[in-house]
């Protein structure tokens, strides 16, 4: 038998359709229910469904009155505040195409995005770095839009462009990932296939508002089912998380593995009587960390695997817990395969590349301005993730590592080529190689190895990358070498770098 999971296609997305209208489809019926509670040590900032919907649709009206037209691209340079999801959904409600971006991006990085996408406007928090653009809409103007009359939902073909997110490309240049309105419809398969999410839940996400993991799992999915989203206020100390989870009666908690590690450092016994389980995504969850969380809280962690191009499509869940070292199973309605070097599914049990079907409703429309990279990822009807795995007879997926050199930095996929490109123009660096290095059983960092006339001051190197790369892309350690490891053809042997880190003193 071949390594294919296919139980038939999911129900088709309705048409006409609007992503924001779908997310807030229960708002009228649940007008007085709290949709969002922003948690602070001394209280909460609560948004009912009625208040949230009014703010979103009023923002849509304001953006149209500001001269923006449906179909135009709008760059979001907003901080970790409620302004972010309101602006994001307000754009989509009015038919605009938002580009949510991390507030950690530098001015230089945003200059590249602006040059590539040529957005009609930038929604801007002045405390967030951004290159110059002639049309900026600030926080005060955005806040004033919320009181305007509601815009009509911009309904249309679910296949049309809804939003764009950026991810590190295998070529080293960040790629603009274009998603259709139907992407939100595909997330329905996560509700039972990963979350076990219902209307009565209070789902707390540990991420910032402007992280796509938070935007999807922490906000839009709870709102879609009529649940309550709990989000940490800016500056919240992660050490306070157990207290906040207990005080605000969270029933589901979502975070990257690194957050769970930090919580467990403070205590080996955590009382969370209302918590049903936790969710983990962004990087591989180790069996050790899962077991430690179970001992501390008495609850399970359910892991999901996905990517910017298709969100999550493999996971464990309360109804289908993972067994042993398995990552999980394809979510019901997904079509997943393990593809070999010949482009065909391999026999069960054999290693290959994890792939999702080209007709998955959550799969991106493509990479804007880089169709050749999309074509390179396709093998017939399958989209290759680049990660290696195997499937057993029960459709359990086992993650065997990345098939490329992509690094994982706190849940963000980062291309070493992107970091190397920035470092290669430093006047004191002749050659450079960057790799992810494991420093603890459950933690890894980005390390830069370089050659040049002499070792460089690390404070100066940190300042150099600080001006040019988002924090999560920056190396956390530096190693000076007389020469980089290369093959017979002179090509960098990047996978030989981690061993050099372990053998060299800091």
Steps between C-alpha positions, in 0.01 A plus 500: 500500500610856429546785747183693412224627728189589301147482639354717228479877472350720775169680445549774239536858612176699457484761227482798507728520801699743715757388755418770755126444468557131570712571809233733643205298375376437857546858621135605466372196692765542772504878513548534878741210544867582558686418179842625615647553843845661512665385820697735723635434851246744644196424283370454147396699194188324371353517152152360442408353163288808431786738580747295298279478193422873513872582518586269211226616265548864596869465417401359163288806434777734610759340275271530199423863584875560523517428128604135502331270251408130522782278379775740605780378729538656847810442713445463875780641717323480833609390846380244749161662555137439407547749216665219304214247466242776460695657213566160344135393498386853411709487184361162398142601584529787251671291231853631559800266523690538830862394544552428871867522599702446815571817696858367535579568133753775447462808280727336242285187489179699457661699219533176306136411561380845393711486185364156409130545581456874446220523758236770461544592867682408818303471825760624742580507867780759514687292758535215247785521248396565140656637184357814345167485319290790368171378647504423870197455722583528870349354815291807582342504156436124516340527844269773374372276220346254746205729569406528131203326343573135417633417158325241288674166494695478174371162384646318203680196365660304789801441271589869478795650688422581865833564674876461465754379757877489474714193559868421448550360151741219420678742265589724794257779411180528707203383295154658489250219557163580344190347664141486381187578703434124513802457732279575801250235387779240505572580864171333596687170470714603796208547740462128563820382331719699740329736744192319628357853490142595588293811571541469877882505483727776622813462287810681619786556256842602631612671178486863396201636308714548190624140471312295241483202741317727748285657229371162384497267801467765768242734345325413175429135577345565843290781349387276215345252745376768744754432776697754706860586412741589781814688395785623719536874529825656371793448733346213696763296682478135398559411864151640568336267246394222740332756726324668206385166355350405834348841581332534160388137483669408175378167367753472213850646488701547178868584474828408334712235677738768629221655709419167660868457585511841669186431703633167621826659615314683777309205642466125467139510626247739346137507609269574205165342592305639201762423236402206279820486293772698326587551133849517355625609157783693337778250566526130584369412845729258680361197690697624803319836502160337448562265792621785725184703427281197575673448835473867593139563399330164453400606148616398152674699228374453144744582225438623146718518192456760229662789321429850376399354165228276646461564873464172695374181341654222714427487872406306808180587686290399801313253279818376329793532741851440371661169579870458571714732288230560239433861401131424448267412215375700202193696602171358367438644155871540422691314232859435600775278360866412546673563167823336382779630280310382190206727584271211592362386840734256674386172661373521857783521751755644260652846534414781259386861485177598674258638241148643493263476206491792256122530544514539878280804574763632739786492252623836380423642158874527443805717562447853371766592245668159529298244300816298436536428873142373517564279197813361664294389801246305293521131409195425289198560724706532820656806667828410673559644847875436491480302825568130528267247657344157477146368534390175661198280428285702745583825312718620785769743382851496642714812453856411397649847457522772241604400153647844434713735710213706639546598863238535771528801728233501770233379260612704199653326197814687397714438193875496573553659159305807608725549803815418303410755232489776761825393667694449177518875435655576841848644428671270749341176377638310202287183516207411723280201575197495729339197662254401772685344794342305783632626834263314732275199473205726416664817371703612199645831380620659176881512480712685243843363399726737309849554363693823456825679582432476877223420749242778527353659809175319577329814630570667165369195311184499711446870429559441129233230466273689738463772237438259215317191627196435719596380846389143436730478194812625681781260600523440875863387482802562277797281412814615315662232284818492292293336225144377454441130430445440128457207264721408207314752285565779750138519613431573866422189707245673719402182681857462627477831688311388816776250587757781477299708747506217753877453463596868524518714816281809510 
